[in-house]
Amino acid sequence: MGIVGPMLPKDKAQREAIMEGHLTHTEAFLNGMPNVLQIEVNALLGLLGNFPTRKMLTGMGASWSEATEDELAQAIETMRLNPLPTTRLTYQVLRSLVCMSFYSNSAHWPLTGYPGPVQI
C-alpha cells in the first residue's frame, strides 16, 4: 500500500479487496517474467522478508503484514532516500514491479483517473 496507497479508496474493505486482487495479478505478472528475473526478484523479496535485512534496508522492525500504512510508507521512503546506491536500487526495483503490475491491470485504471485507451 505504500506505493499505490494514495490511489486506493478510503473504505477499508474496498482497499483490502483491491490489494488482494493486486497480489493475485502481481503473482501472475511475476510468473510471466523470464526465469533469471524471477530468481532476482525472489532474492530481493527474500531480503525484504528477512528481519535483519528488512531492518537494515527499511528501518522497519515489524513484519510487512503487521506494519501500519504509516510504517509501510516510512519504510519505502527510507529506501528511496537511503545514501547507499544499492538500497536506492532495491527501492527502484520494488517500486517498478509494483507499478508495472498495478497499472497494467485495467481494473485499476478508474482508480487513477485513466479512462483507458482511446478507440481509433
C-alpha positions, 0 to 999 in steps of 0.5 A: 500500500505504500506505493499505490496507497494514495490511489486506493479508496478510503473504505477499508474493505474496498482497499483490502479487496483491491490489494488482494486482487493486486497480489493475485495479478502481481503473482501472475505478472511475476510468473510471466517474467523470464526465469533469471528475473524471477530468481532476482526478484525472489532474492530481493523479496527474500531480503525484504522478508528477512528481519535483519535485512528488512531492518537494515534496508527499511528501518522497519522492525515489524513484519510487512503484514503487521506494519501500519500504512504509516510504517509501510510508507516510512519504510519505502521512503527510507529506501528511496532516500537511503545514501547507499546506491544499492538500497536506492536500487532495491527501492527502484526495483520494488517500486517498478514491479509494483507499478508495472503490475498495478497499472497494467491491470485495467481494473485499476485504471478508474482508480487513477483517473485513466479512462483507458485507451482511446478507440481509433 
